[in-house]
Amino acid sequence: MTEAVPVVGRGFRFEDLKTGFRFRTHRRTLAESDLTAFVNLAWLTEELFSVVENEADDSSRAIKGRAVPGALVYAFAEGLLLPTMQDTGLAFLNATLDVKAPTLVGDTIHVEAEVIEHRLASKGDRGLVRFANKVINQRGEVVLEYNPLRLLKRK
């Protein structure tokens, strides 16, 4: 091929985004194997995540079902968002994070994002964009919110 062919799957560049712009990701169901792999990788020895209770004993638990760590929900949210910054994201600078409700094995999540800050960086070839991200389960409940500030490429 002699002419440049655009690559599909590239993320948003700074100019593609404006304050108030919103989008939604695809969905992902959290499986028992996801929980097990994450607990083993991060060595989260908290029994809430590492011990399967007998169903008869489940009545004493504050969270019914197999709870998933908020850190895993966050990690999956970032994975769902990856296509929006593929080849255009330069840095994740900071964020606050708030777990709103439990997430359980078998829950299906997606992310709804809104641009809440948009400004040029001190170097003119990049820009700063802050998002308000909500992770939402299959029942429409917000289970986690965070607001990452990202450094993105310009066109």
Rosetta blueprint (number, residue, H / E / L):
1 M L
2 T L
3 E L
4 A L
5 V L
6 P L
7 V L
8 V L
9 G L
10 R L
11 G L
12 F L
13 R L
14 F H
15 E H
16 D H
17 L L
18 K L
19 T L
20 G L
21 F L
22 R E
23 F E
24 R E
25 T L
26 H L
27 R L
28 R E
29 T E
30 L L
31 A L
32 E H
33 S H
34 D H
35 L H
36 T H
37 A H
38 F H
39 V H
40 N H
41 L H
42 A H
43 W L
44 L L
45 T L
46 E L
47 E H
48 L H
49 F H
50 S H
51 V L
52 V L
53 E L
54 N L
55 E H
56 A H
57 D H
58 D H
59 S H
60 S H
61 R L
62 A L
63 I L
64 K L
65 G L
66 R L
67 A E
68 V E
69 P L
70 G H
71 A H
72 L H
73 V H
74 Y H
75 A H
76 F H
77 A H
78 E H
79 G H
80 L H
81 L H
82 L H
83 P H
84 T H
85 M L
86 Q L
87 D L
88 T L
89 G E
90 L E
91 A E
92 F E
93 L E
94 N E
95 A L
96 T L
97 L E
98 D E
99 V E
100 K L
101 A L
102 P L
103 T E
104 L E
105 V L
106 G L
107 D L
108 T E
109 I E
110 H E
111 V E
112 E E
113 A E
114 E E
115 V E
116 I E
117 E E
118 H E
119 R E
120 L E
121 A L
122 S L
123 K L
124 G L
125 D L
126 R E
127 G E
128 L E
129 V E
130 R E
131 F E
132 A E
133 N E
134 K E
135 V E
136 I E
137 N L
138 Q L
139 R L
140 G L
141 E L
142 V E
143 V E
144 L E
145 E E
146 Y E
147 N L
148 P L
149 L E
150 R E
151 L E
152 L E
153 K E
154 R L
155 K L
